[in-house]
Amino acid sequence: MIRIQEEDFSIDEQVCLLKRNHCGAISFFLGTVKSPFDGKNVVALELEAYMEMAEKKLALIEEAAKKEFKLEDVCIIHRIGNLLPGDNILLVGAVSVSRADAISGVNYILEKIKKDVPIFKKEYLEDTIFWHGE
Amino acid sequence: MKKSLIGVNMKVIVRYFAKIREITGRSEEVLDISNKSVLGDVISLVFDKYIIEIEGMPLLYSVNYEYADTDTVLQDNDEIGILFPASGG
């Protein structure tokens, strides 16, 4: 399941959706807005996505992760829009028979998201504003 | 050598993101280009049009939702993205 959305998400809801009686492990990663950044207070974080391309890339990542790590199911929810320190940004969850696959699968998905998925961050610090990568 | 608009016979959609969207003041536009243009020709057109200094810009490009090099040959109605590096997560 893949979603790119402005709204917050419920982790409990995703736990219920991923649970399988024959699987012994669900692993999650939750990314949140951090402050300070480079020693400066974060006022806000803006996230922008190239939606069509991001959804396509996420679908490929999901498919590859399921195959490589024997995952029964995956959830990837990435927020966009204006966020504040402490807000949820990203939830990646994976369910598998074994914990090793569930944990490795989540790590794999995260690394691929950071490298391939066209989602961009604009950081509003107390004295400066910049796009990540700028 | 940069291609001019003489001999225009294709259209491409160019979509702008992050800082490039802010500089151009728009999210997307349709550009008329010459047949057999490559991605680099469109990038040059855009950067000339908006007087953007390409040097130092950490840009990536896509064609039809796949990352692409500047020598990618374009087809009519291709969708081009001018992107910053991914920084999600």
gemmi code that builds the backbone of each chain (N, CA, C; Angstrom):
import gemmi

chains = {
    "A": [
        ("MET", (0.848, -1.185, 0.000), (0.000, 0.000, 0.000), (0.887, 1.240, 0.000)),
        ("ILE", (0.605, 2.101, -0.918), (1.410, 3.317, -1.052), (0.490, 4.524, -0.995)),
        ("ARG", (0.889, 5.518, -0.231), (0.111, 6.766, -0.203), (1.055, 7.954, -0.052)),
        ("ILE", (0.799, 8.996, -0.834), (1.465, 10.287, -0.642), (0.346, 11.263, -0.332)),
        ("GLN", (0.405, 11.885, 0.824), (-0.768, 12.643, 1.281), (-0.357, 13.778, 2.218)),
        ("GLU", (-1.254, 14.754, 2.341), (-0.999, 15.858, 3.278), (-1.387, 15.469, 4.705)),
        ("GLU", (-2.394, 14.635, 4.830), (-2.934, 14.312, 6.147), (-1.960, 13.441, 6.938)),
        ("ASP", (-2.092, 13.523, 8.254), (-1.334, 12.637, 9.134), (-1.890, 11.218, 8.998)),
        ("PHE", (-1.161, 10.262, 9.570), (-1.590, 8.865, 9.474), (-1.602, 8.235, 10.861)),
        ("SER", (-2.331, 7.116, 10.955), (-2.405, 6.377, 12.214), (-1.516, 5.137, 12.124)),
        ("ILE", (-0.545, 5.046, 13.020), (0.330, 3.866, 13.033), (-0.458, 2.628, 13.462)),
        ("ASP", (-1.353, 2.802, 14.447), (-2.176, 1.669, 14.910), (-2.975, 1.064, 13.758)),
        ("GLU", (-3.515, 1.937, 12.940), (-4.310, 1.472, 11.795), (-3.447, 0.617, 10.860)),
        ("GLN", (-2.211, 1.061, 10.649), (-1.324, 0.317, 9.745), (-0.879, -1.006, 10.358)),
        ("VAL", (-0.718, -1.033, 11.680), (-0.392, -2.301, 12.354), (-1.515, -3.303, 12.091)),
        ("CYS", (-2.764, -2.862, 12.263), (-3.915, -3.753, 12.042), (-3.961, -4.247, 10.603)),
        ("LEU", (-3.651, -3.356, 9.655), (-3.718, -3.732, 8.247), (-2.615, -4.716, 7.857)),
        ("LEU", (-1.453, -4.599, 8.522), (-0.326, -5.457, 8.141), (-0.350, -6.821, 8.835)),
        ("LYS", (-1.020, -6.927, 9.956), (-0.968, -8.182, 10.740), (-1.463, -9.378, 9.936)),
        ("ARG", (-0.705, -10.473, 10.049), (-1.093, -11.745, 9.428), (-0.852, -12.839, 10.472)),
        ("ASN", (-1.787, -13.743, 10.586), (-1.622, -14.790, 11.608), (-0.397, -15.668, 11.378)),
        ("HIS", (-0.050, -15.888, 10.122), (1.076, -16.784, 9.828), (2.423, -16.048, 9.792)),
        ("CYS", (2.393, -14.743, 10.084), (3.646, -13.964, 10.089), (4.019, -13.600, 11.525)),
        ("GLY", (5.330, -13.689, 11.802), (5.771, -13.418, 13.171), (6.374, -12.050, 13.374)),
        ("ALA", (6.446, -11.236, 12.310), (7.173, -9.978, 12.478), (6.573, -8.847, 11.636)),
        ("ILE", (6.377, -7.722, 12.303), (6.070, -6.470, 11.596), (7.121, -5.461, 12.040)),
        ("SER", (7.780, -4.858, 11.060), (8.780, -3.837, 11.377), (8.313, -2.504, 10.815)),
        ("PHE", (8.556, -1.429, 11.587), (8.152, -0.084, 11.146), (9.318, 0.881, 11.258)),
        ("PHE", (9.326, 1.853, 10.357), (10.165, 3.036, 10.525), (9.240, 4.246, 10.477)),
        ("LEU", (9.410, 5.135, 11.440), (8.652, 6.391, 11.444), (9.639, 7.547, 11.380)),
        ("GLY", (9.550, 8.331, 10.325), (10.382, 9.527, 10.190), (9.600, 10.748, 10.634)),
        ("THR", (10.241, 11.628, 11.389), (9.566, 12.829, 11.888), (10.409, 14.072, 11.603)),
        ("VAL", (9.773, 15.217, 11.695), (10.494, 16.480, 11.481), (11.363, 16.760, 12.703)),
        ("LYS", (12.670, 16.961, 12.448), (13.560, 17.186, 13.590), (13.958, 18.664, 13.707)),
        ("SER", (14.194, 19.056, 14.925), (14.730, 20.382, 15.218), (15.591, 20.241, 16.468)),
        ("PRO", (16.807, 20.792, 16.500), (17.394, 21.688, 15.490), (17.942, 20.932, 14.292)),
        ("PHE", (18.237, 21.693, 13.239), (18.913, 21.164, 12.065), (20.184, 21.985, 11.882)),
        ("ASP", (21.318, 21.327, 11.838), (22.618, 22.014, 11.765), (22.746, 23.070, 12.865)),
        ("GLY", (22.233, 22.747, 14.031), (22.379, 23.632, 15.178), (21.408, 24.796, 15.215)),
        ("LYS", (20.496, 24.858, 14.260), (19.537, 25.970, 14.240), (18.115, 25.455, 14.382)),
        ("ASN", (17.283, 26.223, 15.082), (15.904, 25.802, 15.285), (15.139, 25.751, 13.965)),
        ("VAL", (14.372, 24.698, 13.808), (13.533, 24.547, 12.616), (12.170, 25.172, 12.912)),
        ("VAL", (11.757, 26.073, 12.035), (10.446, 26.700, 12.178), (9.392, 25.840, 11.490)),
        ("ALA", (9.737, 25.339, 10.303), (8.807, 24.507, 9.544), (9.556, 23.737, 8.469)),
        ("LEU", (8.881, 22.753, 7.923), (9.437, 21.963, 6.830), (8.361, 21.827, 5.765)),
        ("GLU", (8.742, 22.134, 4.521), (7.798, 22.006, 3.410), (8.231, 20.829, 2.543)),
        ("LEU", (7.293, 19.964, 2.214), (7.610, 18.815, 1.356), (6.793, 18.881, 0.083)),
        ("GLU", (7.493, 18.689, -1.028), (6.855, 18.753, -2.339), (7.182, 17.468, -3.093)),
        ("ALA", (6.220, 16.925, -3.832), (6.464, 15.684, -4.580), (6.138, 15.873, -6.047)),
        ("TYR", (6.893, 15.198, -6.889), (6.499, 15.001, -8.285), (5.615, 13.765, -8.232)),
        ("MET", (4.329, 13.991, -8.032), (3.416, 12.945, -7.580), (3.407, 11.709, -8.484)),
        ("GLU", (3.233, 11.924, -9.775), (3.113, 10.764, -10.675), (4.389, 9.918, -10.664)),
        ("MET", (5.527, 10.608, -10.707), (6.805, 9.879, -10.730), (7.091, 9.232, -9.375)),
        ("ALA", (6.775, 9.939, -8.307), (7.007, 9.401, -6.962), (6.170, 8.147, -6.736)),
        ("GLU", (4.909, 8.178, -7.168), (4.053, 6.993, -6.997), (4.573, 5.823, -7.814)),
        ("LYS", (5.058, 6.123, -9.011), (5.606, 5.062, -9.862), (6.854, 4.453, -9.217)),
        ("LYS", (7.736, 5.318, -8.720), (8.967, 4.822, -8.090), (8.648, 4.016, -6.826)),
        ("LEU", (7.705, 4.508, -6.040), (7.348, 3.783, -4.812), (6.766, 2.409, -5.132)),
        ("ALA", (5.974, 2.329, -6.188), (5.389, 1.033, -6.570), (6.485, 0.050, -6.962)),
        ("LEU", (7.495, 0.537, -7.671), (8.609, -0.337, -8.060), (9.406, -0.785, -6.839)),
        ("ILE", (9.612, 0.151, -5.907), (10.348, -0.170, -4.676), (9.582, -1.212, -3.864)),
        ("GLU", (8.274, -1.024, -3.751), (7.433, -1.968, -3.006), (7.533, -3.367, -3.611)),
        ("GLU", (7.413, -3.417, -4.921), (7.447, -4.706, -5.617), (8.809, -5.397, -5.415)),
        ("ALA", (9.887, -4.633, -5.575), (11.234, -5.204, -5.429), (11.468, -5.681, -3.997)),
        ("ALA", (11.018, -4.910, -3.024), (11.222, -5.274, -1.612), (10.458, -6.551, -1.268)),
        ("LYS", (9.232, -6.647, -1.762), (8.419, -7.842, -1.476), (9.125, -9.095, -1.986)),
        ("LYS", (9.692, -8.983, -3.188), (10.372, -10.139, -3.785), (11.662, -10.475, -3.041)),
        ("GLU", (12.476, -9.452, -2.829), (13.817, -9.693, -2.289), (13.796, -10.167, -0.837)),
        ("PHE", (12.817, -9.695, -0.061), (12.830, -10.003, 1.378), (11.640, -10.850, 1.824)),
        ("LYS", (10.948, -11.425, 0.874), (9.810, -12.296, 1.194), (8.829, -11.587, 2.129)),
        ("LEU", (8.481, -10.391, 1.776), (7.523, -9.634, 2.582), (6.113, -9.985, 2.143)),
        ("GLU", (5.250, -10.192, 3.106), (3.848, -10.504, 2.795), (3.111, -9.243, 2.360)),
        ("ASP", (3.465, -8.141, 2.978), (2.817, -6.875, 2.623), (3.693, -5.718, 3.107)),
        ("VAL", (3.424, -4.563, 2.540), (4.228, -3.379, 2.828), (3.296, -2.176, 2.925)),
        ("CYS", (3.626, -1.234, 3.793), (2.929, 0.057, 3.735), (3.979, 1.161, 3.654)),
        ("ILE", (3.731, 2.097, 2.757), (4.598, 3.275, 2.636), (3.674, 4.491, 2.574)),
        ("ILE", (3.770, 5.337, 3.584), (2.975, 6.571, 3.590), (3.932, 7.746, 3.741)),
        ("HIS", (3.944, 8.638, 2.765), (4.825, 9.806, 2.805), (3.963, 11.056, 2.790)),
        ("ARG", (4.194, 11.920, 3.746), (3.423, 13.169, 3.787), (4.093, 14.254, 2.953)),
        ("ILE", (3.271, 15.162, 2.434), (3.750, 16.354, 1.755), (3.042, 17.553, 2.381)),
        ("GLY", (3.443, 18.753, 1.970), (2.818, 19.954, 2.521), (3.679, 20.574, 3.601)),
        ("ASN", (3.035, 21.375, 4.442), (3.768, 22.124, 5.470), (3.695, 21.406, 6.814)),
        ("LEU", (4.862, 21.093, 7.362), (4.926, 20.347, 8.615), (5.718, 21.122, 9.656)),
        ("LEU", (5.521, 20.733, 10.899), (6.198, 21.390, 12.021), (7.091, 20.375, 12.739)),
        ("PRO", (8.060, 20.850, 13.511), (8.902, 19.912, 14.268), (8.053, 18.935, 15.074)),
        ("GLY", (8.446, 17.678, 14.997), (7.699, 16.627, 15.697), (6.640, 15.958, 14.848)),
        ("ASP", (6.238, 16.598, 13.759), (5.202, 15.999, 12.907), (5.730, 14.745, 12.217)),
        ("ASN", (4.820, 13.827, 11.947), (5.175, 12.635, 11.169), (5.441, 13.004, 9.711)),
        ("ILE", (6.478, 12.380, 9.130), (6.749, 12.563, 7.697), (6.510, 11.266, 6.927)),
        ("LEU", (7.104, 10.209, 7.429), (7.131, 8.970, 6.637), (6.909, 7.761, 7.523)),
        ("LEU", (6.062, 6.861, 7.056), (5.895, 5.572, 7.722), (6.170, 4.466, 6.707)),
        ("VAL", (7.106, 3.602, 7.064), (7.372, 2.412, 6.244), (7.156, 1.202, 7.138)),
        ("GLY", (6.334, 0.281, 6.703), (6.079, -0.930, 7.475), (6.182, -2.157, 6.590)),
        ("ALA", (6.637, -3.257, 7.157), (6.743, -4.502, 6.403), (6.403, -5.666, 7.311)),
        ("VAL", (5.671, -6.632, 6.765), (5.307, -7.822, 7.529), (5.889, -9.043, 6.831)),
        ("SER", (6.449, -9.927, 7.650), (7.078, -11.119, 7.095), (7.004, -12.258, 8.112)),
        ("VAL", (7.280, -13.462, 7.633), (7.317, -14.616, 8.537), (8.440, -14.430, 9.552)),
        ("SER", (9.586, -13.921, 9.067), (10.736, -13.777, 9.969), (11.092, -12.316, 10.203)),
        ("ARG", (11.644, -12.025, 11.393), (11.962, -10.637, 11.725), (13.099, -10.093, 10.871)),
        ("ALA", (14.046, -10.963, 10.496), (15.187, -10.493, 9.700), (14.698, -9.903, 8.382)),
        ("ASP", (13.776, -10.587, 7.730), (13.253, -10.084, 6.455), (12.462, -8.789, 6.659)),
        ("ALA", (11.675, -8.739, 7.729), (10.861, -7.536, 7.969), (11.759, -6.309, 8.204)),
        ("ILE", (12.788, -6.486, 9.021), (13.691, -5.367, 9.337), (14.520, -4.979, 8.107)),
        ("SER", (15.089, -5.975, 7.432), (15.894, -5.677, 6.238), (15.043, -5.055, 5.147)),
        ("GLY", (13.820, -5.522, 5.027), (12.920, -4.977, 4.009), (12.633, -3.504, 4.236)),
        ("VAL", (12.394, -3.132, 5.473), (12.135, -1.724, 5.794), (13.375, -0.875, 5.484)),
        ("ASN", (14.550, -1.367, 5.870), (15.791, -0.631, 5.581), (15.987, -0.436, 4.079)),
        ("TYR", (15.739, -1.483, 3.331), (15.883, -1.427, 1.874), (14.949, -0.354, 1.292)),
        ("ILE", (13.715, -0.380, 1.721), (12.723, 0.582, 1.208), (13.154, 2.015, 1.539)),
        ("LEU", (13.600, 2.208, 2.766), (14.031, 3.555, 3.188), (15.169, 4.087, 2.330)),
        ("GLU", (16.187, 3.257, 2.131), (17.339, 3.701, 1.338), (16.925, 4.029, -0.078)),
        ("LYS", (16.043, 3.235, -0.640), (15.565, 3.486, -2.010), (14.741, 4.775, -2.076)),
        ("ILE", (13.926, 5.022, -1.075), (13.134, 6.250, -1.054), (14.059, 7.461, -1.052)),
        ("LYS", (15.065, 7.401, -0.203), (15.973, 8.556, -0.072), (16.756, 8.804, -1.358)),
        ("LYS", (16.978, 7.766, -2.142), (17.803, 7.901, -3.345), (16.970, 8.177, -4.603)),
        ("ASP", (15.806, 7.547, -4.716), (15.111, 7.506, -6.019), (13.792, 8.257, -6.112)),
        ("VAL", (13.155, 8.529, -4.997), (11.778, 9.039, -5.075), (11.781, 10.570, -5.069)),
        ("PRO", (11.235, 11.187, -6.116), (11.308, 12.645, -6.234), (10.364, 13.383, -5.271)),
        ("ILE", (10.833, 13.447, -4.047), (10.171, 14.239, -3.009), (11.234, 15.201, -2.486)),
        ("PHE", (10.867, 16.463, -2.345), (11.851, 17.509, -2.057), (11.479, 18.243, -0.770)),
        ("LYS", (12.522, 18.581, -0.001), (12.293, 19.239, 1.294), (12.813, 20.666, 1.274)),
        ("LYS", (11.996, 21.576, 1.781), (12.435, 22.961, 1.979), (12.450, 23.243, 3.481)),
        ("GLU", (13.606, 23.622, 3.950), (13.802, 23.791, 5.390), (13.666, 25.274, 5.755)),
        ("TYR", (12.810, 25.559, 6.716), (12.661, 26.930, 7.230), (13.329, 26.977, 8.597)),
        ("LEU", (14.559, 27.480, 8.632), (15.257, 27.616, 9.909), (15.022, 29.015, 10.462)),
        ("GLU", (15.493, 29.236, 11.687), (15.212, 30.531, 12.336), (15.797, 31.713, 11.565)),
        ("ASP", (16.886, 31.494, 10.815), (17.500, 32.626, 10.115), (17.773, 32.378, 8.640)),
        ("THR", (17.291, 31.260, 8.130), (17.527, 30.977, 6.704), (16.520, 29.964, 6.172)),
        ("ILE", (16.360, 29.979, 4.845), (15.439, 29.053, 4.181), (16.195, 28.430, 3.009)),
        ("PHE", (16.101, 27.126, 2.850), (16.784, 26.491, 1.716), (16.133, 25.157, 1.367)),
        ("TRP", (16.321, 24.780, 0.102), (15.909, 23.451, -0.350), (17.042, 22.481, -0.084)),
        ("HIS", (16.732, 21.313, 0.395), (17.766, 20.298, 0.597), (18.426, 19.981, -0.736)),
        ("GLY", (19.737, 19.912, -0.730), (20.497, 19.663, -1.955), (20.991, 20.944, -2.585)),
        ("GLU", (20.437, 22.087, -2.128), (20.804, 23.379, -2.715), (22.234, 23.750, -2.361)),
    ],
    "B": [
        ("MET", (25.828, 23.384, -30.101), (25.067, 24.547, -30.546), (23.610, 24.411, -30.099)),
        ("LYS", (23.065, 25.465, -29.530), (21.687, 25.402, -29.068), (20.722, 25.432, -30.249)),
        ("LYS", (19.623, 24.687, -30.117), (18.653, 24.651, -31.198), (17.687, 25.820, -31.068)),
        ("SER", (17.324, 26.408, -32.187), (16.356, 27.502, -32.166), (14.962, 26.914, -32.311)),
        ("LEU", (13.976, 27.777, -32.309), (12.598, 27.311, -32.465), (12.222, 27.187, -33.940)),
        ("ILE", (13.178, 27.497, -34.848), (12.907, 27.330, -36.280), (12.733, 25.848, -36.556)),
        ("GLY", (11.703, 25.507, -37.327), (11.470, 24.101, -37.624), (10.765, 23.390, -36.489)),
        ("VAL", (10.036, 24.143, -35.685), (9.296, 23.556, -34.557), (8.318, 22.496, -35.059)),
        ("ASN", (8.350, 21.347, -34.497), (7.333, 20.355, -34.883), (7.034, 19.340, -33.792)),
        ("MET", (7.460, 19.620, -32.563), (7.066, 18.767, -31.437), (6.711, 19.632, -30.245)),
        ("LYS", (5.901, 19.067, -29.390), (5.595, 19.742, -28.121), (6.017, 18.834, -26.972)),
        ("VAL", (6.582, 19.441, -25.961), (6.872, 18.691, -24.736), (6.318, 19.478, -23.542)),
        ("ILE", (5.962, 18.750, -22.516), (5.514, 19.383, -21.265), (6.716, 19.408, -20.324)),
        ("VAL", (7.008, 20.573, -19.774), (8.117, 20.674, -18.822), (7.532, 20.996, -17.452)),
        ("ARG", (7.881, 20.198, -16.469), (7.384, 20.412, -15.104), (8.530, 20.810, -14.190)),
        ("TYR", (8.244, 21.806, -13.371), (9.271, 22.386, -12.507), (8.984, 22.070, -11.037)),
        ("PHE", (10.047, 21.807, -10.304), (9.887, 21.462, -8.887), (10.896, 22.213, -8.021)),
        ("ALA", (10.551, 22.310, -6.753), (11.432, 22.879, -5.730), (11.903, 24.276, -6.157)),
        ("LYS", (13.200, 24.523, -6.070), (13.702, 25.880, -6.324), (13.467, 26.322, -7.772)),
        ("ILE", (13.500, 25.370, -8.704), (13.290, 25.724, -10.113), (11.850, 26.207, -10.326)),
        ("ARG", (10.900, 25.593, -9.644), (9.502, 26.064, -9.714), (9.401, 27.490, -9.188)),
        ("GLU", (10.117, 27.770, -8.114), (10.069, 29.121, -7.548), (10.700, 30.146, -8.494)),
        ("ILE", (11.807, 29.762, -9.128), (12.491, 30.704, -10.033), (11.633, 30.980, -11.269)),
        ("THR", (11.058, 29.918, -11.848), (10.270, 30.108, -13.076), (8.900, 30.711, -12.774)),
        ("GLY", (8.439, 30.559, -11.532), (7.126, 31.086, -11.162), (5.979, 30.261, -11.716)),
        ("ARG", (6.262, 29.046, -12.145), (5.203, 28.170, -12.657), (5.547, 26.709, -12.399)),
        ("SER", (4.511, 25.882, -12.388), (4.711, 24.452, -12.137), (4.992, 23.687, -13.417)),
        ("GLU", (4.464, 24.187, -14.519), (4.672, 23.483, -15.783), (4.382, 24.391, -16.951)),
        ("GLU", (4.855, 24.007, -18.119), (4.521, 24.712, -19.350), (4.762, 23.785, -20.532)),
        ("VAL", (4.133, 24.119, -21.649), (4.334, 23.364, -22.882), (5.321, 24.140, -23.743)),
        ("LEU", (6.342, 23.453, -24.234), (7.331, 24.097, -25.099), (7.304, 23.466, -26.481)),
        ("ASP", (7.471, 24.311, -27.492), (7.605, 23.837, -28.871), (9.084, 23.621, -29.148)),
        ("ILE", (9.404, 22.472, -29.676), (10.824, 22.180, -29.944), (10.973, 21.533, -31.321)),
        ("SER", (12.214, 21.497, -31.769), (12.517, 20.888, -33.061), (12.515, 19.370, -32.958)),
        ("ASN", (12.204, 18.770, -34.080), (12.282, 17.320, -34.183), (13.714, 16.876, -33.864)),
        ("LYS", (13.852, 15.737, -33.269), (15.153, 15.162, -32.912), (15.875, 15.952, -31.824)),
        ("SER", (15.156, 16.783, -31.106), (15.789, 17.465, -29.964), (16.123, 16.449, -28.883)),
        ("VAL", (17.157, 16.768, -28.134), (17.481, 15.942, -26.971), (17.139, 16.742, -25.702)),
        ("LEU", (17.119, 16.031, -24.590), (16.740, 16.665, -23.322), (17.587, 17.909, -23.044)),
        ("GLY", (18.880, 17.821, -23.340), (19.766, 18.957, -23.089), (19.349, 20.213, -23.839)),
        ("ASP", (18.754, 20.055, -25.030), (18.281, 21.219, -25.794), (17.148, 21.931, -25.037)),
        ("VAL", (16.242, 21.139, -24.470), (15.125, 21.727, -23.723), (15.624, 22.401, -22.449)),
        ("ILE", (16.565, 21.752, -21.790), (17.132, 22.349, -20.571), (17.763, 23.699, -20.906)),
        ("SER", (18.494, 23.760, -22.023), (19.119, 25.022, -22.437), (18.062, 26.088, -22.721)),
        ("LEU", (16.986, 25.677, -23.409), (15.906, 26.634, -23.701), (15.330, 27.219, -22.415)),
        ("VAL", (15.070, 26.336, -21.456), (14.467, 26.762, -20.187), (15.417, 27.688, -19.421)),
        ("PHE", (16.678, 27.303, -19.361), (17.616, 28.093, -18.570), (17.915, 29.435, -19.226)),
        ("ASP", (17.877, 29.482, -20.566), (18.020, 30.774, -21.256), (16.785, 31.638, -21.016)),
        ("LYS", (15.622, 31.021, -21.123), (14.352, 31.755, -20.995), (14.219, 32.414, -19.621)),
        ("TYR", (14.600, 31.706, -18.596), (14.410, 32.223, -17.237), (15.713, 32.767, -16.622)),
        ("ILE", (16.745, 32.807, -17.456), (18.058, 33.319, -17.029), (18.486, 32.637, -15.721)),
        ("ILE", (18.496, 31.326, -15.766), (18.903, 30.543, -14.600), (20.365, 30.136, -14.782)),
        ("GLU", (21.151, 30.353, -13.769), (22.545, 29.904, -13.782), (22.572, 28.427, -13.429)),
        ("ILE", (22.907, 27.630, -14.424), (22.873, 26.179, -14.196), (24.029, 25.727, -13.307)),
        ("GLU", (25.117, 26.500, -13.339), (26.298, 26.116, -12.564), (25.974, 26.122, -11.062)),
        ("GLY", (26.339, 25.070, -10.412), (26.106, 24.993, -8.969), (24.732, 24.474, -8.595)),
        ("MET", (23.849, 24.314, -9.602), (22.505, 23.782, -9.318), (22.581, 22.255, -9.313)),
        ("PRO", (22.123, 21.631, -8.244), (22.220, 20.171, -8.156), (21.050, 19.493, -8.874)),
        ("LEU", (20.963, 19.680, -10.184), (19.728, 19.283, -10.870), (19.748, 17.859, -11.407)),
        ("LEU", (18.564, 17.288, -11.425), (18.331, 15.999, -12.075), (17.178, 16.202, -13.051)),
        ("TYR", (17.111, 15.309, -14.036), (16.066, 15.435, -15.052), (15.339, 14.105, -15.214)),
        ("SER", (14.097, 14.213, -15.649), (13.340, 12.991, -15.941), (12.605, 13.162, -17.262)),
        ("VAL", (12.366, 12.040, -17.908), (11.509, 12.006, -19.095), (10.499, 10.887, -18.872)),
        ("ASN", (9.233, 11.272, -18.907), (8.140, 10.314, -18.698), (8.343, 9.499, -17.418)),
        ("TYR", (8.691, 10.194, -16.347), (8.774, 9.658, -14.982), (9.969, 8.738, -14.738)),
        ("GLU", (10.974, 8.810, -15.626), (12.223, 8.082, -15.390), (13.365, 9.088, -15.424)),
        ("TYR", (14.325, 8.928, -14.505), (15.495, 9.800, -14.546), (16.173, 9.643, -15.909)),
        ("ALA", (16.663, 10.756, -16.441), (17.196, 10.719, -17.805), (18.424, 11.608, -17.922)),
        ("ASP", (19.306, 11.237, -18.855), (20.496, 12.046, -19.152), (20.151, 13.099, -20.203)),
        ("THR", (21.022, 14.093, -20.301), (20.732, 15.208, -21.209), (20.821, 14.806, -22.682)),
        ("ASP", (21.397, 13.647, -22.979), (21.447, 13.226, -24.383), (20.256, 12.349, -24.786)),
        ("THR", (19.264, 12.240, -23.909), (18.055, 11.467, -24.226), (17.292, 12.121, -25.373)),
        ("VAL", (17.006, 11.358, -26.402), (16.252, 11.876, -27.557), (14.774, 11.958, -27.176)),
        ("LEU", (14.161, 13.094, -27.483), (12.775, 13.325, -27.062), (11.783, 12.958, -28.161)),
        ("GLN", (10.575, 12.629, -27.703), (9.455, 12.334, -28.610), (8.356, 13.368, -28.359)),
        ("ASP", (7.471, 13.485, -29.349), (6.347, 14.398, -29.217), (5.537, 14.052, -27.953)),
        ("ASN", (5.156, 15.071, -27.210), (4.337, 14.932, -25.989), (5.058, 14.313, -24.793)),
        ("ASP", (6.369, 14.204, -24.868), (7.104, 13.732, -23.684), (6.905, 14.699, -22.514)),
        ("GLU", (6.945, 14.137, -21.309), (6.873, 14.974, -20.103), (8.250, 15.006, -19.448)),
        ("ILE", (8.768, 16.210, -19.319), (10.111, 16.393, -18.754), (9.982, 16.965, -17.350)),
        ("GLY", (10.765, 16.449, -16.438), (10.810, 17.012, -15.087), (12.172, 17.616, -14.819)),
        ("ILE", (12.190, 18.798, -14.252), (13.455, 19.400, -13.803), (13.415, 19.368, -12.281)),
        ("LEU", (14.312, 18.559, -11.713), (14.185, 18.155, -10.312), (15.415, 18.501, -9.493)),
        ("PHE", (15.199, 18.612, -8.223), (16.294, 18.619, -7.258), (16.544, 17.160, -6.827)),
        ("PRO", (17.668, 16.897, -6.185), (17.895, 15.532, -5.688), (16.804, 15.125, -4.689)),
        ("ALA", (16.470, 13.839, -4.707), (15.470, 13.331, -3.769), (15.934, 13.595, -2.336)),
        ("SER", (14.994, 14.063, -1.507), (15.365, 14.299, -0.103), (14.230, 13.908, 0.836)),
        ("GLY", (13.405, 12.969, 0.362), (12.297, 12.517, 1.203), (12.773, 11.619, 2.326)),
        ("GLY", (11.824, 11.202, 3.132), (12.148, 10.297, 4.230), (12.318, 11.019, 5.537)),
    ],
}
model = gemmi.Model(1)
for chain_id, residues in chains.items():
    chain = gemmi.Chain(chain_id)
    for i, (resn, *xyz) in enumerate(residues, 1):
        res = gemmi.Residue()
        res.name, res.seqid = resn, gemmi.SeqId(i, " ")
        for name, pos in zip(("N", "CA", "C"), xyz):
            atom = gemmi.Atom()
            atom.name, atom.element = name, gemmi.Element(name[0])
            atom.pos, atom.b_iso = gemmi.Position(*pos), 0.0
            res.add_atom(atom)
        chain.add_residue(res)
    model.add_chain(chain)
structure = gemmi.Structure()
structure.add_model(model)
structure.setup_entities()
